[in-house]
Amino acid sequence: MSKPVRVRFAPSPTGPLHIGGVRTALFNYLFAKKHGGTFYLRVEDTDQNRFVPGAEEYIVEALNWLGIPFDEGVGKNEKFGPYRQSERKEIYEQYAKQLIEGGWAYYAFDTAEALDEARKAEEAEGKTFIYNHTTRGTLDNSLNLSAEETATRINNGEHYVVRFKVPVGEKLLLHDIIRGEVEFDTNLLDDKVLYKSDGMPTYHLANIVDDHLMETSHVIRGEEWLPSMPLHVLLYRAFQWEAPEFAHLPLILKPIGNGKLSKRDGDKMGFPVFPLEWKNADGTSSMGYREQGFLPEAVINFKSLLVWNPGTEQEMYTLYHLVQIFDLERVHKAGAKFNPEKNTWFNHQYFQRQENDVLAKEFSYTLLEKGINVPVETVSRVVGLVKERASFASQLWDLSHYFFVAPESFDEKAVAKQWKPDTSALLNELATELQNTLDFTSVNTESVVKAWVEQKGIGIGKVMAPLRLSLVGELQGPHLYDIMEIIGKEETLKRIAKATATL
């Protein structure tokens, strides 16, 4: 590459970070790290009407939780700061004036009412109103005023905007890393607003100026910005700056049907579309991946494979591995449907890789909330026995509660099928055998029970299912003798006694 790689994630702080934004941030991060470059965060808060307090902090926290922190940004290595656009207002005015002086932009004084009338007039003739070469010659702008009149109106405090003057009759053939050659007809483009008299730039001007001043080498963003690409390239031409390379990422689509994945889809189907929980202004909250028990590694792995594929059947990738193999040219042009079940599958894979001691510490908090205080070493053993059936830490209690609390009831269907007239007598006899067993390890109790069953001349199934019912309350759980070892001899005998007395 001709110049150092510098890419940015530039969200607007208008609410929580959508999972599509997470994917954009991830691809920028992977691309930067793959090429030994810089990944920076720029907060594009020029639209103060939509600014939401706490959104910027949320974005930073989300990136850190996901393990893809920015190299430069607000309060961190501010080489090209400030990184909030609202703090760069004084920069943009000079560039707006530069465009006007170069004939690339003009002042427009049209009121909202006047534009609405012009729009209705066009629609009455079956046309679509576009503020461009077809209409600007008849509207209230500096192209139709003398320099003196324009200056007077500005000096009198009249509200205005600066519009870009799109060239007429050009076919722009632009290159996108993902989509290849893309053609645009300038005759179909409108003269976008770049700057307003309140001193605030629009996204288009601020974006281009900042990308240039911050030496952005590649712009990797969502495909919703593809229609803006010709304007942005024309702005680079107008300033006589070298444009960055562009890559527009396909959308993440709804699990069912067409269209972009939305918060409503998540609410309807019960999965989060935000990395962290978000507190809404009305007091409600929106689900977050972190709070739902997803592991950041699983989120990263799953999101990396939405519209990108390394060309193999492999699905499990660490962040380090992703950095090594990531290639923008392997991003698909079409969008990818979000699959909640696959998302959970990834979390299950990473959950199984978690050390038992790590999960035990987290699970211990749940136990303490229930008034259960046992050594973390015991909790770790329990976790190791049941975690293969879990995808989230929140599922551990349902899978292991019988290790900590004796069953209050017994599965009726299992009892009806497994509890015979002589079952209670057999279990009481087995209890006596276990009472005399000094070594209550899993291996030894298993050999004791099997020897007793053989001595009695009965089938092992005649006692195993009732014994499990006595200890667990239902026919589930890991190796029965492991359960007996962990709950101990005294508790094992208590549970057998309760079951035989009850059933």
C-alpha positions as CSV (number, residue, x, y, z in Angstrom):
1,M,0.0,0.0,0.0
2,S,1.2,3.4,-0.9
3,K,0.6,5.0,2.5
4,P,0.2,3.8,6.1
5,V,-3.2,2.2,6.8
6,R,-5.4,4.5,8.9
7,V,-9.1,3.5,9.2
8,R,-11.8,4.9,11.4
9,F,-15.0,4.0,13.0
10,A,-17.1,7.1,13.0
11,P,-20.5,6.6,14.7
12,S,-23.0,9.2,15.7
13,P,-23.9,9.3,19.4
14,T,-27.6,9.1,18.8
15,G,-28.3,6.0,20.8
16,P,-26.9,2.5,21.4
17,L,-24.5,0.9,19.0
18,H,-26.3,-1.5,16.6
19,I,-24.8,-4.8,15.9
20,G,-24.3,-3.7,12.3
21,G,-22.1,-0.9,13.6
22,V,-20.2,-3.5,15.7
23,R,-19.5,-5.4,12.5
24,T,-18.3,-2.2,10.7
25,A,-16.0,-1.4,13.7
26,L,-14.7,-5.0,13.7
27,F,-13.9,-5.0,10.0
28,N,-12.0,-1.7,10.3
29,Y,-10.1,-3.1,13.3
30,L,-9.2,-6.3,11.5
31,F,-8.1,-4.4,8.4
32,A,-5.9,-2.0,10.4
33,K,-4.3,-4.8,12.5
34,K,-3.7,-7.0,9.4
35,H,-1.7,-4.2,7.8
36,G,0.0,-2.9,10.9
37,G,-2.1,0.3,10.7
38,T,-4.2,2.5,13.0
39,F,-7.8,2.1,14.0
40,Y,-9.3,5.3,15.3
41,L,-12.6,6.4,16.7
42,R,-14.2,9.7,15.6
43,V,-17.4,10.9,17.1
44,E,-19.6,12.4,14.4
45,D,-21.9,14.6,16.6
46,T,-22.7,17.4,14.2
47,D,-26.4,16.7,14.4
48,Q,-27.0,18.1,17.9
49,N,-30.7,17.6,17.6
50,R,-30.3,13.8,17.7
51,F,-27.5,13.8,20.3
52,V,-28.2,11.3,23.2
53,P,-26.3,11.7,26.5
54,G,-24.3,8.6,27.4
55,A,-24.2,7.3,23.8
56,E,-20.5,8.1,23.3
57,E,-19.5,6.4,26.5
58,Y,-21.6,3.4,25.6
59,I,-19.8,3.1,22.2
60,V,-16.4,3.2,23.9
61,E,-17.4,0.7,26.5
62,A,-18.8,-1.6,23.9
63,L,-15.6,-1.6,21.8
64,N,-13.5,-2.3,24.9
65,W,-15.8,-5.2,26.0
66,L,-15.6,-6.7,22.5
67,G,-11.8,-6.6,22.7
68,I,-11.4,-4.2,19.7
69,P,-10.4,-0.9,21.4
70,F,-9.5,2.1,19.3
71,D,-5.8,3.2,19.0
72,E,-6.7,6.9,18.8
73,G,-9.8,8.8,19.9
74,V,-11.2,11.0,22.6
75,G,-8.8,11.0,25.5
76,K,-6.4,8.5,23.9
77,N,-3.4,9.2,21.7
78,E,-5.0,12.4,20.3
79,K,-2.6,12.8,17.4
80,F,-5.2,14.4,15.1
81,G,-7.6,15.7,17.8
82,P,-10.1,16.8,18.7
83,Y,-12.0,13.6,17.7
84,R,-15.5,15.0,18.4
85,Q,-16.7,16.9,15.3
86,S,-18.7,19.3,17.5
87,E,-15.3,20.5,18.9
88,R,-13.9,21.0,15.3
89,K,-16.6,23.6,14.2
90,E,-14.1,26.3,13.4
91,I,-12.3,24.1,11.0
92,Y,-15.1,23.5,8.6
93,E,-16.0,27.1,7.7
94,Q,-12.8,27.8,6.0
95,Y,-13.2,24.7,3.8
96,A,-16.8,25.6,2.9
97,K,-15.5,29.1,1.8
98,Q,-12.7,27.4,-0.2
99,L,-15.3,25.4,-2.1
100,I,-17.3,28.6,-2.8
101,E,-14.3,30.5,-4.0
102,G,-13.3,27.6,-6.3
103,G,-16.8,27.5,-7.8
104,W,-17.6,24.1,-6.3
105,A,-20.3,25.4,-3.9
106,Y,-22.7,28.2,-3.5
107,Y,-24.9,30.0,-0.8
108,A,-28.6,29.1,-0.8
109,F,-31.2,31.1,1.0
110,D,-34.3,29.1,0.2
111,T,-36.8,28.8,3.0
112,A,-38.4,25.5,3.9
113,E,-41.7,26.9,2.6
114,A,-40.2,27.9,-0.7
115,L,-38.6,24.5,-1.2
116,D,-41.9,22.8,-0.3
117,E,-43.7,24.9,-3.0
118,A,-41.1,24.0,-5.6
119,R,-41.4,20.4,-4.7
120,K,-45.2,20.5,-5.1
121,A,-44.9,22.2,-8.4
122,E,-42.6,19.5,-9.7
123,E,-44.9,16.8,-8.4
124,A,-47.9,18.4,-10.1
125,E,-46.1,17.8,-13.4
126,G,-45.3,14.2,-12.5
127,K,-41.7,15.0,-11.7
128,T,-39.5,14.4,-8.7
129,F,-38.0,17.6,-7.3
130,I,-34.2,17.6,-7.1
131,Y,-32.1,20.6,-6.0
132,N,-29.5,20.3,-8.8
133,H,-28.6,21.7,-12.2
134,T,-32.2,21.4,-13.3
135,T,-33.6,23.7,-10.7
136,R,-30.8,25.7,-9.0
137,G,-31.0,28.4,-11.7
138,T,-34.5,29.3,-10.6
139,L,-34.1,29.1,-6.8
140,D,-32.9,31.6,-4.2
141,N,-29.2,31.1,-4.2
142,S,-25.9,33.0,-4.9
143,L,-25.8,31.6,-8.4
144,N,-28.7,33.9,-9.2
145,L,-27.5,36.8,-7.1
146,S,-24.7,39.3,-7.4
147,A,-21.8,39.1,-5.0
148,E,-22.9,42.3,-3.4
149,E,-26.5,41.0,-2.8
150,T,-25.2,37.7,-1.4
151,A,-22.8,39.5,1.0
152,T,-25.5,41.8,2.2
153,R,-28.0,39.0,2.9
154,I,-25.3,37.1,4.9
155,N,-24.3,40.3,6.8
156,N,-27.9,40.9,7.7
157,G,-28.0,37.6,9.4
158,E,-30.2,35.8,6.9
159,H,-30.2,32.1,7.3
160,Y,-28.4,30.2,4.6
161,V,-26.8,26.9,3.7
162,V,-23.9,26.1,1.5
163,R,-24.7,23.6,-1.2
164,F,-22.2,21.6,-3.3
165,K,-22.4,22.4,-7.1
166,V,-22.5,19.0,-8.7
167,P,-20.9,18.9,-12.2
168,V,-23.3,18.3,-15.1
169,G,-23.1,15.5,-17.6
170,E,-20.4,13.3,-16.0
171,K,-20.3,9.5,-15.7
172,L,-18.3,8.7,-12.6
173,L,-16.7,5.2,-12.7
174,L,-15.6,4.6,-9.2
175,H,-13.9,1.7,-7.6
176,D,-15.1,-0.1,-4.5
177,I,-12.9,-2.8,-3.0
178,I,-16.0,-5.0,-2.4
179,R,-18.2,-4.1,-5.3
180,G,-15.7,-3.4,-8.0
181,E,-16.5,-0.7,-10.5
182,V,-19.6,1.3,-9.7
183,E,-21.0,3.9,-12.1
184,F,-22.9,7.1,-11.2
185,D,-24.5,9.8,-13.4
186,T,-23.9,13.2,-12.0
187,N,-27.1,14.5,-13.6
188,L,-29.0,12.4,-11.1
189,L,-27.3,13.7,-8.1
190,D,-28.6,16.6,-5.9
191,D,-26.7,19.5,-4.6
192,K,-26.2,18.4,-1.0
193,V,-26.1,20.8,1.8
194,L,-22.5,21.0,3.2
195,Y,-22.6,23.8,5.8
196,K,-25.3,25.8,7.6
197,S,-25.3,29.4,8.9
198,D,-25.4,28.2,12.5
199,G,-21.8,27.2,12.0
200,M,-22.3,23.5,11.9
201,P,-21.3,21.4,8.9
202,T,-23.4,18.5,7.6
203,Y,-22.0,15.0,7.6
204,H,-20.7,15.2,4.0
205,L,-18.4,18.2,4.5
206,A,-17.2,17.2,8.0
207,N,-16.6,13.6,7.0
208,I,-14.4,14.5,4.0
209,V,-12.4,17.2,5.8
210,D,-11.8,15.0,8.8
211,D,-10.9,12.0,6.8
212,H,-8.3,14.1,4.9
213,L,-6.9,15.9,8.0
214,M,-6.7,12.6,9.9
215,E,-5.0,10.9,7.0
216,T,-7.6,8.2,6.5
217,S,-6.3,5.7,4.0
218,H,-9.5,3.5,3.6
219,V,-13.1,4.2,4.3
220,I,-14.9,1.0,5.3
221,R,-18.5,1.6,6.1
222,G,-22.0,0.3,5.6
223,E,-23.6,0.1,2.1
224,E,-26.2,2.8,3.1
225,W,-23.4,5.2,2.4
226,L,-22.8,3.9,-1.1
227,P,-25.1,6.6,-2.7
228,S,-22.9,9.3,-1.0
229,M,-19.7,7.9,-2.6
230,P,-19.9,10.1,-5.8
231,L,-20.4,13.3,-3.8
232,H,-17.5,12.4,-1.5
233,V,-15.2,11.6,-4.4
234,L,-16.2,14.9,-6.1
235,L,-15.5,16.7,-2.9
236,Y,-12.0,15.2,-2.8
237,R,-11.6,16.4,-6.4
238,A,-12.8,19.9,-5.5
239,F,-10.2,20.2,-2.7
240,Q,-7.5,18.6,-4.9
241,W,-6.9,15.9,-2.3
242,E,-6.2,12.3,-2.8
243,A,-9.3,10.3,-2.0
244,P,-9.1,7.2,0.2
245,E,-10.0,3.8,-1.0
246,F,-13.7,2.8,-0.4
247,A,-15.3,-0.4,0.8
248,H,-19.0,-0.6,1.4
249,L,-20.1,-3.5,3.6
250,P,-23.4,-5.3,2.9
251,L,-26.3,-5.1,5.4
252,I,-27.0,-7.5,8.1
253,L,-30.5,-8.7,7.3
254,K,-33.6,-9.8,9.3
255,P,-33.6,-13.5,10.2
256,I,-37.0,-13.8,8.4
257,G,-38.0,-11.8,5.4
258,N,-36.2,-8.9,3.8
259,G,-34.7,-5.7,5.1
260,K,-32.1,-4.5,7.6
261,L,-32.0,-6.1,11.0
262,S,-33.7,-3.8,13.5
263,K,-34.2,-3.6,17.2
264,R,-37.8,-4.6,16.7
265,D,-36.6,-7.9,15.2
266,G,-34.6,-8.6,18.3
267,D,-37.5,-7.8,20.6
268,K,-39.9,-9.9,18.6
269,M,-37.6,-13.0,18.4
270,G,-35.9,-12.6,21.8
271,F,-32.3,-11.8,20.9
272,P,-30.2,-8.7,21.4
273,V,-29.1,-6.4,18.6
274,F,-26.9,-4.2,20.9
275,P,-23.6,-5.3,22.4
276,L,-24.5,-3.9,25.8
277,E,-27.8,-3.3,27.6
278,W,-29.2,0.2,26.8
279,K,-31.4,2.2,29.2
280,N,-34.1,4.0,27.2
281,A,-35.4,7.4,28.0
282,D,-38.8,6.0,28.9
283,G,-37.3,3.8,31.6
284,T,-37.4,0.6,29.6
285,S,-34.2,-1.2,28.6
286,S,-33.0,-2.9,25.4
287,M,-31.2,-6.3,25.6
288,G,-27.4,-6.4,25.4
289,Y,-25.2,-9.3,24.4
290,R,-23.1,-8.9,27.5
291,E,-26.0,-8.9,29.9
292,Q,-27.6,-11.9,28.1
293,G,-24.5,-13.9,28.8
294,F,-22.8,-13.9,25.5
295,L,-19.0,-14.0,25.5
296,P,-17.2,-11.3,23.5
297,E,-15.1,-13.8,21.7
298,A,-18.3,-15.6,20.4
299,V,-19.8,-12.3,19.3
300,I,-16.7,-11.3,17.4
301,N,-16.4,-14.8,15.8
302,F,-20.1,-14.8,14.7
303,K,-20.1,-11.2,13.4
304,S,-16.9,-11.7,11.4
305,L,-18.6,-14.4,9.3
306,L,-21.6,-12.2,8.4
307,V,-20.8,-11.4,4.7
308,W,-17.2,-12.4,5.0
309,N,-15.7,-15.9,4.4
310,P,-12.0,-16.9,4.3
311,G,-12.8,-19.6,1.7
312,T,-12.8,-22.6,4.0
313,E,-15.3,-24.7,6.0
314,Q,-13.7,-23.6,9.3
315,E,-16.0,-21.6,11.6
316,M,-14.0,-21.1,14.8
317,Y,-11.6,-18.2,14.7
318,T,-9.9,-16.3,17.5
319,L,-9.5,-12.5,17.1
320,Y,-5.7,-13.1,16.5
321,H,-6.4,-15.6,13.8
322,L,-9.0,-13.3,12.1
323,V,-6.4,-10.5,12.0
324,Q,-4.0,-12.8,10.1
325,I,-6.5,-13.9,7.4
326,F,-8.9,-11.0,7.0
327,D,-9.3,-9.7,3.5
328,L,-11.8,-7.1,2.3
329,E,-11.9,-8.7,-1.1
330,R,-13.5,-11.8,0.3
331,V,-16.5,-9.8,1.6
332,H,-19.6,-10.7,-0.2
333,K,-21.7,-8.1,-2.1
334,A,-25.0,-9.5,-0.8
335,G,-26.3,-9.0,2.7
336,A,-26.3,-11.8,5.2
337,K,-29.3,-13.0,7.2
338,F,-28.9,-12.9,11.0
339,N,-29.3,-16.3,12.5
340,P,-30.0,-16.2,16.2
341,E,-29.6,-20.0,16.6
342,K,-26.1,-19.9,15.0
343,N,-25.3,-17.0,17.3
344,T,-26.1,-19.1,20.3
345,W,-24.2,-22.0,18.8
346,F,-21.0,-19.9,18.7
347,N,-21.5,-18.9,22.3
348,H,-21.9,-22.6,23.2
349,Q,-18.6,-23.4,21.6
350,Y,-16.8,-20.6,23.4
351,F,-18.6,-21.4,26.7
352,Q,-17.2,-24.9,26.6
353,R,-13.7,-23.5,26.2
354,Q,-14.0,-21.4,29.4
355,E,-12.0,-22.7,32.3
356,N,-14.2,-24.3,35.0
357,D,-12.6,-22.1,37.7
358,V,-13.5,-19.0,35.8
359,L,-17.1,-20.1,35.3
360,A,-17.3,-21.2,39.0
361,K,-16.4,-17.7,40.2
362,E,-19.2,-16.2,38.2
363,F,-21.7,-19.0,39.2
364,S,-20.7,-18.5,42.9
365,Y,-22.4,-15.1,42.8
366,T,-25.6,-16.7,41.7
367,L,-25.4,-19.3,44.5
368,L,-24.7,-16.6,47.1
369,E,-27.8,-14.7,45.9
370,K,-29.8,-17.9,46.7
371,G,-28.2,-18.2,50.1
372,I,-25.8,-21.0,49.1
373,N,-22.2,-20.7,50.2
374,V,-20.0,-23.6,49.2
375,P,-16.3,-23.7,48.4
376,V,-15.4,-22.5,44.9
377,E,-13.5,-25.7,44.3
378,T,-16.8,-27.6,44.7
379,V,-18.6,-25.2,42.4
380,S,-15.8,-25.7,39.8
381,R,-16.3,-29.5,39.9
382,V,-20.0,-29.1,39.5
383,V,-19.5,-26.7,36.5
384,G,-17.2,-29.2,34.9
385,L,-19.9,-31.9,35.1
386,V,-22.8,-29.9,33.6
387,K,-21.4,-27.1,31.4
388,E,-21.5,-29.3,28.2
389,R,-25.2,-28.8,28.2
390,A,-25.0,-25.0,28.7
391,S,-24.5,-22.1,26.3
392,F,-24.7,-19.4,29.0
393,A,-23.7,-19.0,32.6
394,S,-27.4,-18.3,33.4
395,Q,-28.3,-21.9,32.5
396,L,-25.9,-23.4,35.1
397,W,-28.4,-23.2,38.0
398,D,-31.1,-25.1,36.2
399,L,-28.6,-27.8,35.2
400,S,-27.0,-28.2,38.6
401,H,-29.4,-27.0,41.4
402,Y,-29.7,-30.6,42.8
403,F,-26.0,-30.5,43.8
404,F,-26.8,-27.7,46.3
405,V,-30.5,-28.2,47.2
406,A,-32.3,-31.5,47.8
407,P,-35.3,-32.1,45.5
408,E,-38.6,-31.0,46.9
409,S,-40.6,-33.1,44.5
410,F,-40.1,-36.0,42.0
411,D,-40.9,-36.2,38.3
412,E,-44.3,-37.9,38.3
413,K,-44.0,-39.6,34.9
414,A,-40.5,-41.0,35.9
415,V,-41.9,-42.2,39.2
416,A,-44.8,-43.9,37.6
417,K,-42.5,-45.8,35.3
418,Q,-39.5,-46.5,37.5
419,W,-40.8,-46.8,41.0
420,K,-42.0,-50.4,41.6
421,P,-43.6,-52.0,44.7
422,D,-40.2,-53.3,45.9
423,T,-38.2,-50.2,45.0
424,S,-38.3,-48.5,48.4
425,A,-37.1,-51.7,50.2
426,L,-34.3,-52.2,47.7
427,L,-33.1,-48.6,48.1
428,N,-33.2,-48.8,51.9
429,E,-31.1,-51.9,51.7
430,L,-28.7,-50.1,49.3
431,A,-28.5,-47.2,51.7
432,T,-27.3,-49.5,54.4
433,E,-24.6,-50.7,52.1
434,L,-23.6,-47.1,51.4
435,Q,-23.7,-46.3,55.1
436,N,-20.9,-48.8,55.7
437,T,-18.8,-47.5,52.7
438,L,-15.9,-45.4,54.1
439,D,-14.4,-44.4,50.7
440,F,-17.2,-42.4,49.1
441,T,-15.4,-41.4,46.0
442,S,-17.2,-41.9,42.7
443,V,-15.1,-44.8,41.6
444,N,-15.5,-46.7,44.8
445,T,-19.2,-46.2,45.3
446,E,-19.8,-47.3,41.7
447,S,-17.9,-50.6,42.4
448,V,-19.8,-51.0,45.7
449,V,-23.2,-50.6,44.1
450,K,-22.4,-52.8,41.2
451,A,-21.1,-55.5,43.6
452,W,-24.2,-55.3,45.7
453,V,-26.5,-55.5,42.6
454,E,-24.6,-58.6,41.4
455,Q,-24.8,-60.2,44.8
456,K,-28.6,-59.5,44.8
457,G,-28.9,-61.0,41.4
458,I,-31.0,-58.1,40.1
459,G,-30.6,-55.9,37.0
460,I,-28.7,-52.7,37.5
461,G,-31.5,-50.7,35.9
462,K,-33.8,-51.8,38.7
463,V,-32.0,-49.4,41.1
464,M,-30.2,-46.9,39.0
465,A,-33.2,-44.9,37.8
466,P,-34.9,-44.8,41.3
467,L,-31.6,-43.9,42.8
468,R,-31.2,-41.0,40.4
469,L,-34.8,-39.9,41.1
470,S,-34.0,-39.9,44.8
471,L,-30.9,-37.7,44.4
472,V,-31.9,-35.4,41.6
473,G,-35.7,-35.5,41.5
474,E,-35.8,-36.4,37.8
475,L,-34.0,-38.6,35.3
476,Q,-31.3,-36.1,34.3
477,G,-27.8,-35.1,35.3
478,P,-24.2,-36.3,34.9
479,H,-22.7,-39.5,36.1
480,L,-24.7,-40.6,39.1
481,Y,-21.7,-41.6,41.2
482,D,-20.1,-38.2,40.6
483,I,-23.2,-36.6,42.0
484,M,-23.0,-38.8,45.1
485,E,-19.3,-38.0,45.7
486,I,-19.9,-34.2,45.5
487,I,-23.1,-34.0,47.7
488,G,-21.4,-36.5,50.1
489,K,-22.5,-39.6,52.0
490,E,-24.7,-37.9,54.6
491,E,-26.7,-36.0,52.0
492,T,-27.0,-39.0,49.7
493,L,-28.5,-41.1,52.5
494,K,-30.9,-38.3,53.5
495,R,-32.2,-38.0,50.0
496,I,-32.7,-41.8,49.7
497,A,-34.5,-41.8,53.0
498,K,-36.8,-39.0,51.9
499,A,-37.6,-40.6,48.6
500,T,-38.4,-44.0,50.0
501,A,-40.6,-42.4,52.7
502,T,-42.4,-40.1,50.2
503,L,-42.8,-42.5,47.3
